């Protein structure tokens, strides 16, 4: 085939489709680079939707695309894909900017929206604009009616929508070293930079600017962005005004679009009831009408994509572990992006800065967490906490939560050399804790409900409990959280009584007390707005430091455990025993002791309690010698047993010497800390001769070396044997003499 750059524009798309099945990826990408460089936007506009579909896969799942979630660095195609999709110099992004300059639009039918956006689809079907800024001014209404509604995206929005949607398509087997995961990290670092600003687009339209995807009035600052405007509460989709884009926002509209796409597509997985509770009255009514209409219809299978009918409502699917890991990557980077705000800009009040002194990117950093991520992430985590299986895979959800509630870990500063549990949370983060109170208190309580139903014998599950305890044990964090609860519980009439009539500076006759009251009032307002915004005005708040939650932690059992441990013998081994009581027949487990054994918190030192001579033959013993020495020792014990008992019963030195040779005191001490009967204990303490240690290969080797060493010293076997017996008797004599001193020492 001839060079594609020489083909006629009408055959360009057909030739590319043919090459997709015959040429390797490297050659196809090289051809696309030439086409993007040489062809005008008019011809590239026709191939762009097809190319996006080839890369990310089709929305209906028929075309798999390049399988970015299954492509790893070990693959030969990995670097080709990464270079082609690079946001800084990649040909794909160059094509997006080239088309963006011409303001082309690409339509997606609303029935192609992922199942997580069924709430939005329901609003649109009822003719009400949903409270989602991503879809404002993008709905297209053909003459045939609502059943063929489309969402019109510009090239950058269309590309990012497909990029974000790729994560929730049903593909499995991905990990954090896949091309998709690395690309997400690359795009976040490029469009949400912690240093510098986003490079401008290399192309611009004839009017010198590119229309922002979510236009705002120039009089509206970022300080109020994200708060529902009254004009939107009854905003019918057939009357969408055309508003010119804010020129100052042109610098960051790509960053804003990328973040909105990621948040809306990845974090929109929660119940319809929860979504409805958080919307404006008009949207609530639309959702109610939609649910009533769907309940009156007979059950039908879901319409295939492109059929021209809307999805019926589905329960939201459970996010995969890979999905949650990507969300955690987003959370960590958003924190790093927000914390890169300059100190002088961070200290100034939102109402004081203006566009002439603060860049839009700095304003964006100030509000990015609370205005874009905060609400959706809370609902996403709450859904995961309630629906995730009770296994170790919950660690991904847990770490995502812990990453969000610890923004001080992503400040770019060098880590404190102190251990994590000794690091003090800086006072400057108190406002963040207060404005995200439910992230700390409500989710902590939900985690406790999971923990009591989780198998904590599993080390991975126990580690998750330890991680949460370690985070919440950081100095100052508990105090900040408790203060936030106190601010929320501030009575309304007290709040109005405290609020002064006017805020005057000390030079105008005011006082510093009124300034302090204003600060307290503002803090109370922020905390209450946060809680009511996430849980609704009728929420029943349960205090994290209240008596109800404290009573739920197993207090009576803890007191019983402490008292029982104090009553046990004060030695090293007894502290590891389960809770038990001493009886005539030995140790008996209590109910608490049984729970300790079941949960793996305590255990007995299990030992063999039968006749030591009848234990199974070990691998380090000679079987023939074990049987031989057992017969010999049995004959001796049977014939001289009464004499041994009489000898060991004597209270004098000779009796102590006999007990040293004929009883095993260490074994008896260990058996006292095992649940066994008194009969077994008495039988184990009977004096008897045991020759089984002589059957050990180690003992045989030592004896052989001893006799060889004696031969080198010209000692015969009899002399060596006499010397060996004499040494053993002398050792026993010394141990008997100094036994009491050794125990005391």
C-alpha positions in Angstrom: 0.0 0.0 0.0 1.2 3.5 -0.8 2.2 6.0 1.8 -1.1 7.0 3.6 -0.1 10.7 3.5 -0.5 10.5 -0.3 -4.1 9.0 -0.2 -7.2 11.0 -0.9 -9.0 12.2 2.2 -12.1 10.2 1.3 -10.1 7.0 1.5 -8.1 7.9 4.5 -10.4 6.3 7.1 -11.0 3.1 5.0 -7.2 2.6 4.6 -6.5 3.1 8.3 -9.2 0.5 9.1 -7.6 -1.9 6.7 -4.1 -1.3 8.1 -5.4 -2.0 11.6 -5.7 -5.7 10.8 -2.5 -6.2 8.8 0.2 -3.9 10.1 2.0 -4.1 13.4 1.4 -1.5 16.0 4.7 0.3 15.5 4.1 0.8 11.8 0.5 1.9 12.4 1.7 4.5 14.9 4.4 5.8 12.6 1.7 6.2 9.8 -0.6 8.0 12.2 2.2 10.4 13.2 2.7 11.4 9.6 -1.1 11.8 9.0 -1.5 14.0 12.1 1.3 16.2 11.1 0.4 16.6 7.4 -3.4 16.5 7.1 -5.6 19.4 8.1 -8.1 19.3 10.9 -11.0 18.9 8.4 -9.8 15.4 7.4 -8.5 14.4 10.8 -11.9 15.2 12.3 -13.4 12.1 10.5 -10.8 9.6 11.8 -10.7 10.9 15.4 -13.6 9.0 16.9 -12.4 5.8 15.2 -8.9 6.3 16.5 -10.1 6.9 20.1 -12.1 3.7 19.9 -9.1 1.8 18.6 -7.0 3.0 21.6 -9.4 2.7 24.5 -12.0 0.3 23.1 -15.6 0.9 22.2 -18.2 2.0 24.8 -20.3 -1.1 24.0 -17.4 -3.4 24.7 -17.3 -4.9 21.2 -13.8 -3.5 20.4 -11.1 -4.1 23.0 -8.7 -1.4 21.8 -5.1 -1.6 22.8 -5.9 -3.2 26.1 -4.0 -0.6 28.1 -5.0 -2.2 31.4 -3.4 -5.5 30.3 -0.3 -4.0 28.8 2.8 -4.2 31.0 6.3 -2.8 30.7 7.5 -6.3 29.8 5.7 -6.1 26.5 7.4 -4.8 23.4 4.4 -2.6 22.6 4.5 -0.8 26.0 6.9 2.0 25.1 5.2 2.5 21.7 1.9 3.1 23.4 3.3 5.3 26.1 5.0 7.6 23.5 2.0 7.8 21.3 -0.3 8.8 24.3 2.1 11.0 26.1 0.4 14.3 27.1 3.4 16.4 26.6 4.7 15.4 23.2 2.5 12.5 22.1 0.9 12.5 18.6 -2.5 11.7 20.1 -2.6 14.8 22.2 -1.3 16.9 19.3 -4.3 15.6 17.3 -6.7 16.6 20.2 -5.3 20.1 20.3 -5.4 20.4 16.5 -9.1 19.5 16.5 -9.8 21.6 19.6 -8.7 24.7 17.8 -11.5 24.2 15.3 -14.1 23.6 18.0 -15.4 20.3 16.6 -18.0 18.4 18.6 -18.4 14.6 19.1 -21.7 13.2 20.2 -22.2 10.3 22.6 -25.8 9.0 23.1 -26.8 9.1 26.7 -27.5 5.4 26.7 -23.8 4.9 26.3 -23.1 6.5 29.6 -21.8 3.9 32.1 -24.2 2.3 34.5 -22.9 4.5 37.3 -24.5 7.5 35.6 -28.1 6.1 35.5 -29.0 8.8 38.0 -28.0 11.4 35.5 -29.9 9.6 32.7 -33.0 9.6 34.9 -32.9 13.3 35.4 -32.4 14.0 31.7 -35.3 11.7 30.8 -37.5 13.8 33.0 -36.4 17.0 31.3 -34.3 18.3 34.2 -30.7 19.3 34.1 -28.8 17.2 36.7 -26.6 18.9 39.3 -23.5 17.8 37.5 -21.4 20.6 35.9 -19.7 18.2 33.5 -23.0 17.9 31.4 -24.1 21.5 31.4 -24.5 23.1 28.0 -23.6 19.8 26.3 -27.0 18.1 25.6 -28.2 17.9 22.0 -31.9 17.5 21.3 -32.9 16.2 17.9 -36.4 16.6 16.5 -37.3 12.9 17.3 -37.4 13.6 21.0 -35.7 12.6 24.2 -35.1 9.0 23.2 -32.1 9.9 21.1 -30.5 12.5 23.3 -26.8 13.0 22.8 -24.1 14.6 24.8 -21.8 16.8 22.7 -18.2 16.8 23.8 -15.3 18.9 22.4 -12.2 16.8 21.3 -10.5 17.1 24.7 -13.6 16.1 26.6 -14.3 13.3 24.2 -10.8 11.9 24.6 -10.8 12.2 28.4 -14.3 10.6 28.7 -13.1 7.5 26.8 -9.8 7.5 28.8 -11.7 7.5 32.1 -14.3 5.1 30.9 -11.6 2.6 30.0 -11.1 1.8 33.8 -14.7 0.7 34.5 -15.0 -1.5 31.3 -15.1 -5.2 32.2 -11.4 -6.2 31.8 -9.5 -8.0 34.5 -5.9 -8.9 35.3 -4.5 -5.4 35.5 -2.1 -4.1 38.1 -0.2 -0.9 39.2 2.5 -1.4 36.6 0.1 -1.5 33.6 0.2 1.1 30.8 -3.2 2.5 32.0 -2.1 3.0 35.6 1.1 4.7 34.5 -0.7 6.9 32.0 -3.2 8.1 34.6 -0.2 9.0 36.8 1.4 10.8 33.9 -1.7 12.8 32.9 -2.3 13.8 36.5 1.2 15.1 36.9 1.0 17.0 33.6 -2.4 18.6 33.9 -2.3 19.0 37.7 1.3 20.1 38.2 2.8 20.6 41.6 5.4 23.0 40.1 4.9 25.5 37.3 1.8 25.6 35.2 0.2 23.5 32.4 1.9 24.3 29.1 -0.4 26.1 26.7 -2.0 24.3 23.7 0.2 24.5 20.5 -2.9 25.5 18.5 -5.5 28.1 18.9 -8.7 29.0 17.0 -9.2 32.1 14.9 -10.7 34.0 17.8 -7.6 33.4 19.8 -9.1 31.3 22.6 -10.6 27.9 23.2 -14.0 27.7 24.8 -13.9 26.2 28.2 -15.9 23.0 28.7 -17.8 24.3 31.8 -18.3 28.0 31.3 -18.8 30.3 34.2 -19.6 34.0 34.5 -16.5 36.1 35.0 -18.0 37.5 38.2 -18.0 34.1 39.8 -14.7 33.2 41.5 -13.5 29.7 42.4 -14.2 30.4 46.1 -17.9 29.8 45.4 -17.5 27.2 42.7 -19.3 23.9 43.4 -22.1 25.5 45.4 -25.4 25.0 43.6 -26.6 28.2 42.1 -30.3 29.1 42.7 -30.7 29.6 39.0 -29.9 25.9 38.4 -32.5 24.6 40.8 -35.3 24.9 38.2 -33.1 24.8 35.1 -34.9 23.1 32.3 -32.7 21.4 29.7 -34.5 22.9 26.8 -33.5 26.4 27.9 -29.7 26.4 28.2 -28.2 29.9 27.9 -25.0 30.5 26.0 -22.5 32.0 28.3 -19.1 33.2 27.2 -16.2 31.6 28.8 -14.2 33.3 31.5 -11.0 34.4 29.9 -9.0 33.8 33.1 -10.2 30.2 33.2 -8.7 29.4 29.8 -5.4 28.7 31.6 -6.8 25.8 33.6 -9.9 24.5 31.7 -8.0 21.3 30.6 -7.0 20.6 34.2 -10.6 21.2 35.4 -12.0 19.0 32.6 -9.6 16.1 33.3 -10.4 16.1 37.0 -14.2 16.4 36.4 -14.1 13.4 34.0 -12.1 11.3 36.5 -14.3 12.1 39.4 -17.7 11.8 37.6 -16.8 8.5 35.9 -14.8 6.8 38.7 -16.5 8.0 41.9 -20.2 8.0 40.8 -20.9 4.5 42.2 -23.5 4.8 44.9 -27.2 4.1 45.4 -30.0 6.1 43.8 -31.4 7.0 47.2 -28.1 8.5 48.2 -27.8 10.5 45.0 -31.4 11.7 45.3 -30.8 12.9 48.8 -28.0 15.2 47.8 -29.7 16.9 44.8 -31.7 20.0 44.4 -35.5 19.9 44.9 -36.2 19.9 41.1 -33.8 17.0 40.6 -35.3 15.1 43.5 -38.7 15.4 41.9 -37.4 14.2 38.5 -35.8 11.2 40.1 -38.9 10.3 42.0 -41.0 10.5 38.9 -38.5 8.4 37.0 -38.6 5.7 39.7 -42.4 5.6 39.8 -42.5 5.3 36.0 -40.0 2.5 36.0 -41.8 0.6 38.8 -45.0 0.6 36.8 -43.3 -0.8 33.7 -42.9 -4.6 33.2 -39.5 -6.0 33.7 -37.5 -5.8 30.4 -33.9 -6.7 29.6 -31.5 -3.8 29.1 -31.6 -2.3 25.7 -28.4 -2.8 23.7 -26.2 0.3 23.2 -27.3 2.4 20.2 -30.9 1.1 20.2 -32.3 4.5 20.9 -33.8 3.7 24.3 -32.7 4.6 27.7 -31.2 2.2 30.3 -33.5 1.0 33.0 -32.1 1.5 36.4 -29.5 -0.9 37.7 -28.0 -1.2 41.2 -24.5 0.1 41.0 -21.8 -2.4 40.5 -19.0 -3.1 43.0 -15.7 -1.4 42.0 -12.8 -3.7 41.4 -9.6 -3.6 43.4 -7.8 -2.1 40.4 -10.5 0.6 40.2 -9.9 1.5 43.9 -6.1 1.6 43.4 -6.5 4.1 40.6 -8.8 6.2 42.8 -6.1 6.2 45.5 -3.6 7.4 42.9 -6.0 10.3 42.1 -6.5 11.1 45.8 -2.7 11.2 46.5 -2.0 13.4 43.5 -4.9 15.8 44.2 -3.5 16.3 47.7 0.0 16.9 46.4 -1.4 19.3 43.8 -3.4 21.2 46.5 -0.5 21.3 49.0 1.8 22.8 46.4 -0.1 26.1 46.9 2.3 28.9 47.7 2.4 29.8 51.4 1.5 33.4 50.9 -1.6 32.4 48.8 -2.6 29.8 51.3 -2.6 32.3 54.2 -4.7 34.8 52.4 -8.5 34.7 52.6 -10.5 33.6 49.6 -12.3 36.9 49.4 -9.1 39.0 49.3 -7.4 37.7 46.2 -8.3 38.7 42.7 -7.3 37.6 39.2 -4.7 40.3 39.0 -2.7 38.9 41.9 -3.5 35.2 41.9 -3.3 33.0 38.9 -6.3 30.7 38.1 -4.1 27.7 38.7 -3.4 28.8 42.3 -7.1 29.5 42.9 -7.8 26.0 41.5 -5.4 24.5 44.0 -7.1 26.2 46.8 -10.5 24.6 46.2 -9.7 21.4 44.3 -10.2 19.0 47.2 -13.4 20.4 48.7 -15.1 21.5 45.5 -14.3 18.5 43.2 -13.3 15.4 45.2 -14.7 15.7 48.7 -18.3 14.8 48.3 -18.0 12.1 45.5 -15.1 10.4 47.3 -17.1 10.2 50.6 -20.0 8.5 48.9 -17.7 6.2 47.0 -15.9 5.1 50.1 -19.1 4.7 52.0 -20.4 2.5 49.3 -17.2 0.4 49.3 -17.2 0.1 53.1 -20.7 -1.3 53.0 -20.4 -3.6 50.0 -16.8 -4.9 49.9 -16.2 -8.5 50.8 -14.9 -9.3 54.3 -11.4 -10.3 53.1 -7.9 -8.9 52.7 -8.7 -7.2 49.4 -10.4 -4.4 51.4 -6.8 -3.1 52.0 -7.1 -1.1 48.8 -10.2 0.7 50.0 -8.7 1.2 53.4 -5.5 2.8 52.1 -7.5 5.1 49.8 -9.4 6.3 52.9 -6.3 6.7 55.0 -4.6 8.6 52.1 -7.4 11.1 51.9 -7.6 11.8 55.7 -3.8 12.4 55.9 -3.1 15.2 53.5 -0.1 16.2 55.5 1.7 13.1 54.1 1.7 14.7 50.6 3.1 18.1 51.2 6.4 17.4 49.4 8.3 18.0 52.6 11.0 15.6 53.8 9.5 12.9 56.1 9.9 13.4 59.9 12.5 10.9 61.3 10.2 10.2 64.2 8.0 7.0 64.0 4.6 7.4 62.5 2.8 7.0 65.9 4.9 9.9 67.4 4.3 12.4 64.6 2.2 15.3 65.6 -0.5 16.5 63.1 0.3 20.2 62.5 -2.3 22.7 63.7 -2.8 24.1 60.2 -4.7 21.0 59.3 -7.4 21.5 61.8 -9.7 23.2 59.3 -9.3 20.3 56.9 -10.3 17.9 59.6 -13.3 20.0 60.5 -14.4 20.4 56.9 -14.1 16.7 56.3 -15.4 15.5 59.7 -17.5 12.7 58.4 -14.5 11.3 56.6 -13.0 10.7 60.0 -15.9 9.9 62.3 -18.6 8.3 60.1 -16.2 6.1 58.1 -14.3 5.2 61.3 -17.6 3.9 62.8 -18.4 2.0 59.6 -14.9 0.4 59.7 -15.5 -0.7 63.3 -18.6 -2.5 62.1 -16.6 -4.3 59.5 -13.8 -5.1 62.0 -16.0 -6.9 64.4 -17.3 -9.2 61.6 -13.8 -9.8 60.1 -11.6 -12.9 60.8 -8.8 -11.2 62.8 -6.9 -14.5 63.0 -5.8 -13.7 59.5 -2.7 -11.6 59.8 -3.6 -9.4 56.8 -7.0 -8.5 58.4 -5.3 -7.8 61.7 -2.8 -5.6 60.0 -5.7 -3.4 58.6 -7.0 -2.8 62.2 -3.5 -1.9 63.2 -3.1 0.5 60.4 -6.3 2.4 61.3 -5.3 2.5 65.0 -1.9 3.8 64.1 -3.3 6.6 62.0 -5.9 7.7 64.5 -3.3 7.6 67.3 -1.3 10.4 65.8 -1.0 13.3 68.4 -3.5 16.1 67.9 -5.7 14.2 65.4 -8.1 13.0 68.1 -8.3 16.4 69.6 -9.0 18.0 66.3 -11.7 15.5 65.5 -13.4 15.9 68.9 -13.4 19.7 68.5 -15.0 19.3 65.1 -17.8 17.3 66.7 -18.3 20.0 69.3 -18.6 22.6 66.6 -21.2 20.6 64.8 -23.2 20.0 68.0 -23.3 23.8 68.7 -27.0 24.6 69.2 -28.5 26.9 66.6 -29.9 29.4 69.1 -26.5 29.8 70.8 -24.9 30.3 67.4 -27.2 33.1 66.5 -26.8 34.6 70.0 -23.0 34.6 69.7 -23.0 36.2 66.2 -22.3 40.0 66.5 -24.4 42.5 64.6 -21.4 43.8 62.8 -17.7 43.0 62.4 -15.7 46.0 63.3 -11.9 46.2 63.5 -10.4 47.3 66.8 -9.6 50.7 65.3 -13.3 51.2 64.4 -14.5 50.5 67.9 -14.7 46.8 67.7 -12.8 44.3 69.8 -10.6 41.2 69.3 -13.4 39.2 71.0 -15.8 39.9 68.2 -13.2 38.8 65.7 -12.7 35.6 67.6 -16.5 35.1 67.7 -16.6 35.5 63.9 -13.9 32.9 63.5 -15.9 30.4 65.7 -19.1 31.2 63.8 -17.4 30.6 60.5 -16.0 27.3 61.7 -19.4 26.2 63.0 -21.0 27.1 59.7 -18.3 25.1 57.7 -18.7 22.0 59.8 -22.5 22.1 59.7 -22.5 22.7 56.0 -20.2 19.7 55.5 -22.3 17.3 57.5 -25.7 18.5 56.1 -24.3 18.6 52.6 -23.3 14.9 52.7 -26.0 13.4 55.0 -28.9 15.7 54.5 -30.7 18.0 57.0 -32.4 15.1 58.7 -29.2 13.2 59.5 -28.8 11.6 62.9 -25.2 12.2 63.9 -23.5 9.6 66.1 -20.5 11.0 68.0 -17.2 9.3 67.6 -16.3 10.2 71.2 -19.8 9.7 72.6 -20.9 7.2 75.2 -22.8 5.1 72.7 -19.7 4.3 70.6 -17.5 3.8 73.7 -20.1 1.3 75.0 -19.9 -0.7 71.8 -16.1 -1.5 72.4 -16.2 -4.9 74.6 -15.5 -2.8 78.0 -16.7 -5.5 80.4 -14.6 -8.1 78.7 -11.5 -5.9 79.0 -12.0 -5.4 82.7 -12.5 -9.2 83.2 -9.4 -9.9 81.2 -7.3 -7.5 83.3 -8.5 -8.9 86.6 -7.9 -12.5 85.5 -4.4 -11.7 84.2 -3.6 -10.1 87.6 -4.7 -13.2 89.5 -2.5 -15.6 87.5 0.9 -16.6 88.6 3.5 -13.9 88.0 5.9 -15.7 85.7 6.8 -15.2 82.1 4.8 -18.2 80.7 1.5 -17.6 82.6 1.0 -14.2 80.9 0.6 -16.0 77.6 -2.0 -18.4 78.8 -5.7 -18.1 77.9 -8.0 -17.0 80.7 -8.6 -20.1 83.0 -9.0 -21.1 86.6 -7.1 -23.7 88.6 -9.1 -26.7 89.8 -8.4 -30.1 91.4 -8.3 -31.6 87.9 -6.0 -28.9 86.4 -6.6 -25.7 84.4 -10.2 -25.1 83.2 -10.9 -22.5 80.4 -13.4 -19.7 81.0 -15.7 -18.2 78.3 -13.2 -15.4 77.8 -10.3 -17.9 77.5 -12.3 -19.8 74.8 -12.8 -16.6 72.8 -9.1 -15.8 73.2 -8.1 -19.2 71.7 -10.7 -18.8 68.9 -9.3 -15.4 67.9 -5.7 -16.5 68.3 -5.0 -14.0 71.0 -3.8 -16.6 73.6 -2.8 -20.2 73.5 -1.5 -23.0 75.6 2.0 -24.4 75.3 1.0 -27.8 73.9 3.3 -30.7 74.9 3.2 -34.4 74.6 1.4 -35.7 77.7 1.8 -39.5 77.3 4.6 -41.8 78.2 7.8 -40.1 76.8 9.2 -43.6 76.0 6.2 -44.3 73.7 6.6 -41.2 71.5 6.8 -41.8 67.8 10.4 -42.5 66.6 11.9 -39.2 65.4 14.0 -38.7 62.2 17.1 -38.0 64.3 16.8 -41.3 66.2 17.9 -44.8 65.3 14.8 -47.0 65.3 16.6 -50.2 66.2 18.3 -48.6 69.2 15.1 -46.9 70.4 13.4 -50.2 70.6 16.4 -51.9 72.2 16.9 -49.2 74.9 13.1 -49.2 75.6 13.2 -52.9 76.4 16.2 -52.5 78.6 14.9 -49.5 80.5 11.5 -51.1 80.9 13.1 -54.2 82.5 15.1 -52.0 84.9 12.2 -49.8 85.8 9.9 -52.8 86.4 12.5 -54.6 88.6 13.8 -51.6 90.5 10.8 -49.2 90.4 10.0 -49.4 94.1 13.6 -48.7 95.0 13.6 -45.7 92.7 10.4 -44.3 94.3 11.9 -44.8 97.8 15.1 -43.1 96.8 13.4 -40.1 95.2 11.1 -39.7 98.1 13.9 -39.1 100.6 14.2 -35.4 101.7 18.0 -35.6 102.1 20.8 -34.9 99.6 20.7 -38.5 98.3 17.0 -38.1 97.4 17.7 -34.9 95.5 20.5 -36.6 93.6 18.2 -39.4 92.7 15.5 -37.0 91.5 18.1 -35.3 89.3 18.8 -38.5 87.4 15.4 -40.2 87.5 12.9 -37.4 86.9 12.5 -34.6 84.3 11.7 -31.4 86.2 11.6 -29.1 83.2 9.0 -31.2 81.4 6.8 -31.2 84.5 7.1 -27.4 84.8 5.9 -27.0 81.2 3.1 -29.5 81.6 1.7 -27.4 84.5 0.9 -24.7 82.0 -1.1 -27.1 79.8 -4.7 -28.2 80.3 -4.3 -31.7 81.7 -5.6 -33.8 84.5 -3.9 -34.3 87.9 -3.5 -38.0 87.1 -1.5 -37.3 84.0 0.7 -34.8 85.9 1.4 -37.3 88.7 2.2 -40.0 86.2 4.7 -37.8 84.4 6.5 -37.1 87.7 7.2 -40.8 88.6 10.9 -41.6 88.8 12.2 -44.0 86.1 15.3 -44.6 84.0 15.2 -43.5 80.4 17.9 -44.7 78.0 16.2 -43.3 74.9 18.5 -40.2 74.6 21.3 -42.7 73.8 19.5 -43.6 70.6 19.9 -40.1 69.1 22.3 -39.8 66.2 23.8 -36.7 67.9 24.5 -38.6 71.1 26.0 -41.5 69.1 28.3 -39.0 67.3 29.4 -37.3 70.5 30.2 -40.6 72.1 32.2 -41.7 69.0 34.2 -38.5 69.1 34.8 -38.9 72.8 36.2 -42.5 72.3 38.3 -41.4 69.4 39.7 -38.5 71.5 40.4 -41.1 74.3 42.3 -43.3 71.8 44.5 -40.4 70.8 45.4 -40.0 74.5 46.2 -43.8 74.7 43.0 -44.6 76.7 41.2 -47.9 76.1 37.4 -48.3 75.8 37.0 -49.3 79.4 39.1 -46.4 80.7 37.1 -44.0 78.5 33.8 -45.4 79.7 34.8 -45.1 83.4 35.9 -41.5 82.8 32.6 -40.7 81.1 30.5 -42.2 83.9 32.7 -40.3 86.5 32.2 -37.1 84.6 28.4 -37.6 84.5 28.2 -38.4 88.2 30.3 -35.4 89.1 28.1 -33.1 86.9 25.0 -34.4 88.6 26.6 -33.9 92.1 27.4 -30.3 91.4 24.0 -29.5 89.9 22.3 -31.0 93.0 24.5 -29.0 95.4 24.0 -25.7 93.7 20.5 -26.2 92.3 18.9 -23.7 94.8 21.5 -21.0 94.0 21.0 -21.4 90.3 17.2 -21.0 90.6 17.6 -17.9 92.7 20.1 -16.4 90.3 
